[in-house]
Amino acid sequence: MMLRRLFCMLLFTTGLAHARTVGIFNGAGTCDGCAETVATFFSAQGDKVVYLNEHTLTANKLAHMEVYVQPGGSDDIDETLDALSTEQVKAIREFVQEGGSYLGICAGAYLAARYSSAADKKPAYGLINNAELSSESASAAPSLLKLQWGKLSRMVYNQSGPQFGKQAGKGVEVLARYSKSGRIAAQASRFGQGKVVLVGPHLEADEDWYEADKLSLQYGLNQDLFRELLRRL
């Protein structure tokens, strides 16, 4: 009985050791349900999820987290930038620089660039070297795009997702490319001591997303790729 109790305690504490606190932004500029969809993946692996917005995001709260997620959102990332103060943007940068992990999905990936508009020199988060990101697709409507992830070829849910160019910058690991253009669709890099994982398409999309946007489910979902993405954090 004692050995069994010790074994159970060991399993319990081992699980706790791997659990992380994950901050997910669900404030200005995020799309309905995007933050919550991402949260289900972290919760399923035992992580604690804390929602943040422009009123609650502070350096002190980020100091108690291991991962910060900027999910998908509006076609205009300035909706998020205009709602955040200079101090809050600085807090996100310092969080990553000091060892935190940043996951940017679609709009969250756009926000990782140096500027929201390079021409206007309007600063974004500045977590990657790209001055500004542009959309892979000319249409803003949801669609399926062919993606190459290693040896896997997939049709993925995309809505104005960014591309990161064809050539990977120094220290950038290419995770996936858009099949038609060959441009980077997902990548991992470092910023200071922290990790920056970015993806253009919505690999986290579930059946409800496809049905709401009248997209075919004949190719299946890509949530296995999203879980692989989370392992990079």
N, C-alpha and C positions, 0 to 999 in steps of 0.2 A: 504493500500500500504506500509506504514511504517513497519507494523508488518511482512508483507511478506518479505520485504527487510532484516529485522533483522533476520528472520528465515533462509533465504538463506545465509546470512553472517555467521550465527552460523554453518550451515552445512559445509560451505567452510572452516572455521577455524578449525572445529573439524577434518575434513579430513587432514588438514595440520599437526595437532598435532600428528597424528599417522604415518605420512610419515617419512621414514628414508632415510639416505644416505647409499647406499650399494656399497662397493668396490668389484669388481669381477676381479680376476686375469685372464688375457688372454695372458700371455707371454710364456716364455720358458717352454716346457713340457706339455702344455695344448693341448687338441685335437681340431680339427677344428669344430667350431660351438658349442662346449660345453658351453663356457661362455655365448654366445648369447642365447642359449636355456634357461639357468637358468635365465638370465636377463629378459626374457619375463614374468616370474612368479612374480618377484619383481615389474616390471613396471605395471603389471595388478592390483596390490594392492596399487598403488600410490606412491611407493618408487622411489627415484632418484638413478639411476645406474651410477657408474663411473668405467670405465675399468682401470685396473692397470697392469703394467708389470715390468720387471726387471729394466727398465730405469726410471720408474715414481713412483714406490712404495717407499714412505718415511714415517717416523714417523709423520711428519707434516700433510700429507694428510690423514693418518689413524685417526689422532686426530679429523677430521671433519666427521667421519663416525661412524655408529652404528653397521654395520655388515660387515664382510670380508668373501668372498667366495673363496675357492680354489676348482675349478671344476675338472672334470675328465681330464685325460691326458695320457701321455706315460706310458708304462709298467715299465719304469725306472725313478723313482722319482728324481734320481740324476740330471736329465736334468734340473729340476727346482732348486734344491739346488745348483748346480754348477753355475747357472746364478745369484743367489742372493748372496749378500754380507752378512757377519756376522752381520752387522748393520741392514740390512733389515729383517733378520730372528729375530733378537732381537726386532725390531719394531713390528713385528706381535705378538710375545709373550707378549710384554708389552701392546699392544692394547687390547688383551683379558684379561690379568691380571688386567687391570684397568677398566674393565667393558664392553668391546666390545664383540660381538658375532661372533663366527667362525663357518662356515659351510664348512665341508670337504666332497666331493663326490668322491668316488673311489680313484683316485690318491691323492686327497685332504685329504682323510681319512688316507692313508698311511703316508702322510707328518706330520700328527698330532702326530705320535709316537715319542719316544725319539731319535730313530736312524733310518736312512735308512738302515743301516747294523749294527746290534748289534755286530757282530763278528769284524767288522772293527772300531767300535766305531765312526762311522760317524754321527754327530748330524743331526737330523731333527728339527721339530718345538718344540717338547717336550711339547705338550698340554695335553697329557694323560699319564698314568703310563706305558702302554705297551711299552716294550723296542723296539719291532719291530713287524710289522704286516705281515701276510702271506695271500695268496689268498685262497678263499673258493674252487675254482675250479682248477683242474689240467690243464685244457686247457685254453689257452689265447684267444681263439676264442669267439666271442659273442654268448651267449646262453640264454635260459630261465631257471631260477631256481625257485623252489617253496619257497615261503616266508610266514612266519606266523606273521602277524601284529595284535596283540590282538586276536580278534576272527575271523579276516579276513585271508583267505588263498589265496595267489595270486601267479601267475607266473610272474616273473619280469625279465627285461632286465639286464643281467650281463656280464661284460667283465673284468675278472681278479679282481673282487671286493674283498676287504679284509674281513676277519672275525676277530672278537675281542675276540675269546675264548668262552668257555661255561659259565664260572663264571664271573659275573659282579663285577667289583672292587667297592671299597667303594665310595659311592656317585654317582654311575653310574645308570642311568635309562635305562633299556632295552626297546627299541621301537619295535624291530623286530628280529626274528631269522630265520636262514635258516632251512627249515623244515626237510631236510634229516639228517643233522649233529647235529642240535640243537644249533649250534654256533651263537653268536650274529651277526646280520647283520646291525643293526642300533642302535645307542645309544646317550644319552645326558648326559653331565656331566658339572662340573664347573672347571674353572682354574682361581684361584684368585677370582676376582669379576665378571668375565665374563662367558659366556656360550660356550660350545663346542658341536656341533651337528654333528655327523658323520654317513655316510651311505655308504655301500659297493656297492650295485646295483644302476643302473641309473633309479630311479623312475621318473625322469623328461623326459625320452625318449618319443619322439613323433612318429607319423606314419612313418616319413621319416627315422628315425633311424632303425625301424624294417624292412622296405622295403629294405634299403640299405644293411642290413646284412642278408636278407632273413630269417627273423624270423617271425613266425606265429603271426597274430594279433587276432586269434580266442579267446584268453583269455582277450583281451582288454588292455588298457593302465593303468598305475598306477599313473597318475599325481595327483589324489586326495590324495594319500599317500604322495606325495611330498609336496603338499600344507599343509598337516598336519605337516610335518617335519618343514616347515617354521614357523609355529605357535609356535614352541619350541624356536625360536631365540629371 
